Amino acid sequence: LEPEVLLLRRFRNHYLLTSQLGRKAVGLYYNLSPPAADYIRRHEWLKPIVRVLLLPFIAMVHLCLDTSLTQKLLFFMLISSSLISGAIAKKRNVI
């Protein structure tokens, strides 16, 4: 199996299956994913697009599972400061 698949399974088991809402999300995924996978399989050009679209989600799952609290806080501060800087620049019409 691909490392990303194993990572997503760990996330499912560790976070999603431990709550009612998470179990409902997993059930919805299992209902919707076979037809979606079939569609993607029939349209080869979609495969790289779907992989790229999944990258941010896989990165967030990796952040949840495989980083320390300190690393999570540093990432949060980096994202927050980037968003704040962007908002300030936009307000000043710099962007």
Secondary structure as GFF3:
##gff-version 3
##sequence-region A 1 95
A	DSSP	alpha_helix	3	14	.	.	.	ID=ss1
A	DSSP	three_ten_helix	16	18	.	.	.	ID=ss2
A	DSSP	alpha_helix	20	42	.	.	.	ID=ss3
A	DSSP	alpha_helix	46	66	.	.	.	ID=ss4
A	DSSP	alpha_helix	69	91	.	.	.	ID=ss5
###
